[in-house]
Amino acid sequence: MTAFTIHPIANADRPATLAFISEHWGLPVVSRGIAHPAHEYPGFIAWKSGRIAGLITYHIAGDQCEITTLDSIMEGLGIGTALIHQVSEVARAAGSRRLWLITTNDNVNALRFYQKRHFELVAVHRRAIEQSRQIKPSIPLLGFDDIPIRDEIELEIRL
Ligand SMILES: CC(C)(COP(=O)(O)OP(=O)(O)OC[C@H]1O[C@@H](n2cnc3c(N)ncnc32)[C@H](O)[C@@H]1OP(=O)(O)O)[C@@H](O)C(=O)NCCC(=O)NCCS
């Protein structure tokens, strides 16, 4: 089995990054009422056999680093964990004091995944997705396991 390699998103990767994020999330990516052009953000790509196997983007503002997207399309190989590790190293080097992200209440797999990787729940922003839908009407009503997508759940690691 071929291993994966991880590289920062290069200029040449931008079209593929746009296509990948459009397919997985749609654009813009909305969190805390902010529309993020995540396809233009810095990040890392996990490559496997010449294809994108995972992608993470982040946004540093002040002393905080937000993970704006994370996807692995070859799950259970350590790709998601490795991508988070890369961003936490960058955030630390940039002097960020907090690595944080938003996931939605339906994404129980992500809540499990992040908590096993030292993220702590810091807030439930109840019904925040109503505001997100005003920016991005394409956010579906139902998410994983047909759970209504309603709340933003904020997780963080103190760096
Ligand atoms: C959440 C997500 C990013 C995890 O990515 P992933 O590549 O499967 O993550 P990993 O492989 O690092 O870890 C997943 C599991 O595989 C296991 N694993 C890691 N390396 C492994 C290996 N070499 N062999 C077998 N299993 C392995 C891990 O132990 C982990 O299990 P655990 O959570 O019980 O510890 C992925 O499921 C995903 O893209 N989900 C959809 C999008 C999403 O929800 N994104 C986050 C929204 S904010």
The ligand as an SDF file (V2000), in Angstrom:
LIG
                    3D

 48 50  0  0  0  0  0  0  0  0999 V2000
  -12.9390   13.4860   10.4910 C   0  0  0  0  0  0  0  0  0  0  0  0
  -11.9440   13.0590    9.4000 C   0  0  0  0  0  0  0  0  0  0  0  0
  -11.2100   14.2710    8.8840 C   0  0  0  0  0  0  0  0  0  0  0  0
  -10.9540   12.0480    9.9780 C   0  0  0  0  0  0  0  0  0  0  0  0
   -9.9750   11.7590    8.9690 O   0  0  0  0  0  0  0  0  0  0  0  0
   -9.1570   10.3840    8.9080 P   0  0  0  0  0  0  0  0  0  0  0  0
   -8.1600   10.4890    7.8290 O   0  0  0  0  0  0  0  0  0  0  0  0
  -10.0800    9.2210    8.8720 O   0  0  0  0  0  0  0  0  0  0  0  0
   -8.4420   10.4250   10.3080 O   0  0  0  0  0  0  0  0  0  0  0  0
   -7.3640    9.4070   10.8880 P   0  0  0  0  0  0  0  0  0  0  0  0
   -7.1420    8.3040    9.9340 O   0  0  0  0  0  0  0  0  0  0  0  0
   -6.2100   10.2030   11.3260 O   0  0  0  0  0  0  0  0  0  0  0  0
   -8.0900    8.8700   12.1710 O   0  0  0  0  0  0  0  0  0  0  0  0
   -9.2990    8.1250   12.0320 C   0  0  0  0  0  0  0  0  0  0  0  0
   -9.1810    6.7980   12.7460 C   0  0  0  0  0  0  0  0  0  0  0  0
   -8.2940    5.9560   12.0320 O   0  0  0  0  0  0  0  0  0  0  0  0
   -7.3390    5.4060   12.9340 C   0  0  0  0  0  0  0  0  0  0  0  0
   -6.0460    5.3050   12.2580 N   0  0  0  0  0  0  0  0  0  0  0  0
   -5.1000    6.2500   12.1460 C   0  0  0  0  0  0  0  0  0  0  0  0
   -4.0410    5.7890   11.4760 N   0  0  0  0  0  0  0  0  0  0  0  0
   -4.3200    4.5170   11.1370 C   0  0  0  0  0  0  0  0  0  0  0  0
   -3.6430    3.5180   10.3990 C   0  0  0  0  0  0  0  0  0  0  0  0
   -2.4200    3.7240    9.8990 N   0  0  0  0  0  0  0  0  0  0  0  0
   -4.2740    2.3400   10.2100 N   0  0  0  0  0  0  0  0  0  0  0  0
   -5.5020    2.1180   10.7180 C   0  0  0  0  0  0  0  0  0  0  0  0
   -6.1990    3.0380   11.4170 N   0  0  0  0  0  0  0  0  0  0  0  0
   -5.6210    4.1980   11.6290 C   0  0  0  0  0  0  0  0  0  0  0  0
   -7.2230    6.4130   14.0250 C   0  0  0  0  0  0  0  0  0  0  0  0
   -6.8080    5.7730   15.2400 O   0  0  0  0  0  0  0  0  0  0  0  0
   -8.6100    6.9690   14.1080 C   0  0  0  0  0  0  0  0  0  0  0  0
   -9.4010    6.2500   15.0130 O   0  0  0  0  0  0  0  0  0  0  0  0
   -9.7390    6.9020   16.4190 P   0  0  0  0  0  0  0  0  0  0  0  0
  -10.4460    8.2080   16.1210 O   0  0  0  0  0  0  0  0  0  0  0  0
  -10.5980    5.8940   17.0560 O   0  0  0  0  0  0  0  0  0  0  0  0
   -8.4270    7.1540   17.0980 O   0  0  0  0  0  0  0  0  0  0  0  0
  -12.7050   12.3490    8.2430 C   0  0  0  0  0  0  0  0  0  0  0  0
  -13.5350   11.3730    8.8020 O   0  0  0  0  0  0  0  0  0  0  0  0
  -13.5230   13.2650    7.3520 C   0  0  0  0  0  0  0  0  0  0  0  0
  -13.0210   13.8310    6.4090 O   0  0  0  0  0  0  0  0  0  0  0  0
  -14.8370   13.3810    7.6450 N   0  0  0  0  0  0  0  0  0  0  0  0
  -15.7560   14.1460    6.7920 C   0  0  0  0  0  0  0  0  0  0  0  0
  -15.4770   15.6350    6.8200 C   0  0  0  0  0  0  0  0  0  0  0  0
  -15.5330   16.1920    8.2100 C   0  0  0  0  0  0  0  0  0  0  0  0
  -16.3880   15.8510    9.0110 O   0  0  0  0  0  0  0  0  0  0  0  0
  -14.5750   17.0650    8.5070 N   0  0  0  0  0  0  0  0  0  0  0  0
  -14.4940   17.7540    9.7700 C   0  0  0  0  0  0  0  0  0  0  0  0
  -15.5440   18.7900    9.7930 C   0  0  0  0  0  0  0  0  0  0  0  0
  -15.1520   20.1290   10.8330 S   0  0  0  0  0  0  0  0  0  0  0  0
  1  2  1  0
  2  3  1  0
  2  4  1  0
  2 36  1  0
  4  5  1  0
  5  6  1  0
  6  7  2  0
  6  8  1  0
  6  9  1  0
  9 10  1  0
 10 11  2  0
 10 12  1  0
 10 13  1  0
 13 14  1  0
 14 15  1  0
 15 16  1  0
 15 30  1  0
 16 17  1  0
 17 18  1  0
 17 28  1  0
 18 19  1  0
 18 27  1  0
 19 20  2  0
 20 21  1  0
 21 22  1  0
 21 27  2  0
 22 23  1  0
 22 24  2  0
 24 25  1  0
 25 26  2  0
 26 27  1  0
 28 29  1  0
 28 30  1  0
 30 31  1  0
 31 32  1  0
 32 33  2  0
 32 34  1  0
 32 35  1  0
 36 37  1  0
 36 38  1  0
 38 39  2  0
 38 40  1  0
 40 41  1  0
 41 42  1  0
 42 43  1  0
 43 44  2  0
 43 45  1  0
 45 46  1  0
 46 47  1  0
 47 48  1  0
M  END
$$$$
